[in-house]
Every structure is written in C-alpha cells, then in structure tokens.
Amino acid sequence: MNNGWIYLEKIKPNHAGLTVLEYYTQNYYHSTPQQWLERILSGQIFLEDKTVTPDTILQSGQRLSYHRPPWKEPDVPLNFDTIYEDDHLLIINKPSGLPVLPGGGFLEHTLLWQLKQQYPQDQVFPIHRLGRGTSGLMLIGKTAIARSLLTQQMREHKISKIYHALIGDNNLPDYFIIDHPIGKISDPILGYIYGAKADGKYAHSEGRILERYSDKTLVEVTILTGRPHQIRIHLATIGYPLLGDPLYTIGGIPKTNNKEQNDTINVPGDCGYFLHAYQLSFAHPITNQCLTFTCERRFLEE
C-alpha cells in the first residue's frame, strides 16, 4: 500500500454553478457516479479545506481536493540500470512496464518516485518521457540549471532520439518518412487519447529497416518531434502497428472505450508492444561536450 494522494484543482469559470457531484461525474469518467457519491459522503472530498455534500454548489476560483486513501499499486519492475552519471545529469535504462510519472493508478511505482528516493538532495526530474511499455535510454536532470538547459535543447530539437521497434511483415521501402499530424481524439472515459488527426500538430518520423524476417521486421525510427506516442501512432498510421500494441490500430486510431462497459479500459500505458529507446545524443548542459549513448535490447531473443 502507498500513502495515498491529494488531487488538487481550482474551479474554472465554466464549472461554476455545478454541484460537487456533477463536477466529478462530468469530468472524471474513470469512476462511476456512485463511486464519486460514496467518496463525497465518506469525507474524501474537500472544498476550501472543508468537507462537502454532494449538492454543494461550486464557485469560480475555489480550491477543490480529492483525498485518495492509500491503495495497492500494480506490480512493475522498479529497478533500472544507470548508464552514465555526473553531478548534473543521469542517463538510465528504463525497463518496459515502469511508468515515468504518476498517473493511472501509479504513484510510488514510478520512475520519478524511485529517483527521488535515491537522490533526495537533488532536483532530479526526467527531461523527456517514455511510454510505460517503452524501454531504453532516458535523460534525467539533477540540478536546476541542468534541467533548464537540457529542456531548452529538447524544445529546440537539439536532442537526437533513435528507437528500435518491431512491426509485422511489410512492403515498406528500406527508408521512409512519416509526417502525419498527431492530436487529441475524444474518448468517453479518458476524455481524450492521442492519435492520428488531420488537424493535429505536426509530427515527423524517419524510419529505416534494419532486419526483415518472415513474420516481423526490426525498424529503426528517428523522431524529430516529440508528440505523445508518436512512433506507435505513426507506424500504425501507415498500416503497421507495433507488434503487440494493445491500443493503436491500423490508421493510427486508438481503440475506443465504451462508457457503458468500462470494466476493461484501453489506456496508452498498457504494455505488450516492442519499442526501445536505443540511442540518445545531446550537448552536456555545462561543458557543452557532445555526448552519445546507446543501449541495446534484443527483441528477437525475447
């Protein structure tokens, strides 16, 4: 069991006039109206630090908080290998299955939580993210100045990220480019999931075939933009979803959740696909030295 968590939020003008029960049931579909009602009645919901009733009316600017009691998080691999470390940054090899940040039922079973336990005196924080099911290299800033300068490199597309992925048999050329936009697609339970969307944001991926086999293909993908789930979406968009991907289907569209049958919810954090952050290149934030790190994952032997 973890120690529970407090979810804080500020009431926006467009939500003023709603009751507390209406607010939660209309904005957080992952729980049923009955579950939200029980939480309110049991004193888990506070408005301006005071307990509320289900029909308490909300006003713009008020502070609302849900005090979630301790819960048992799903088991995940918590250990990770350190590839490089100095006083300013850290390069780690994240295992598949470990979430990077809290969310979706994960709090302490996350990379961020584990980092803060190991480096309590440092300002450790990931410079970029990997999906829960994605393994491989991650860049971590250990100081405020390192985080700021590395984040700037990320914004300016000066950090090179190369991935290895497994897809099925295909007729793709040895080298190909995918630049389909990626945006938010409405979901009745999660609110939205990212996917291929004509009016989404620009996204650019460059692919290269490494090995072809009778039933699968090892692909190297370099991403020049960092949209959420970009490689999964892009390869699915051209007709070749990652092998084992439980969410993205041909066309780059996520499987739709059913609000009336939400016993099984499809979420981006579901694992099963084969994607690995193989290479990472950037300039050291303090010395400006060009650094390149590689980390193999032998998909074909798993």
Sequence and secondary structure as in RCSB ss.txt:
>XXXX:A:sequence
MNNGWIYLEKIKPNHAGLTVLEYYTQNYYHSTPQQWLERILSGQIFLEDKTVTPDTILQSGQRLSYHRPPWKEPD
VPLNFDTIYEDDHLLIINKPSGLPVLPGGGFLEHTLLWQLKQQYPQDQVFPIHRLGRGTSGLMLIGKTAIARSLL
TQQMREHKISKIYHALIGDNNLPDYFIIDHPIGKISDPILGYIYGAKADGKYAHSEGRILERYSDKTLVEVTILT
GRPHQIRIHLATIGYPLLGDPLYTIGGIPKTNNKEQNDTINVPGDCGYFLHAYQLSFAHPITNQCLTFTCERRFL
EE
>XXXX:A:secstr
    EEEEEE  GGGTT BHHHHHHHH TTS HHHHHHHHHTT EEETTEE  TT B  TT EEEEEE       
     EEEEE SSEEEEEE TT  SSSBTTBSSSSHHHHHHHH TTS  EESS   TT EEEEEEE SHHHHHHH
HHHHHTT SEEEEEEEEES    SEEEE   EEEEEETTTEEEEEE TTSB   EEEEEEEE SSEEEEEEEESS
  TTHHHHHHHHTT  BTT SSEETTTEE    TT TTS   TT     EEEEEEEEE TTT  EEEEE    GG
G 
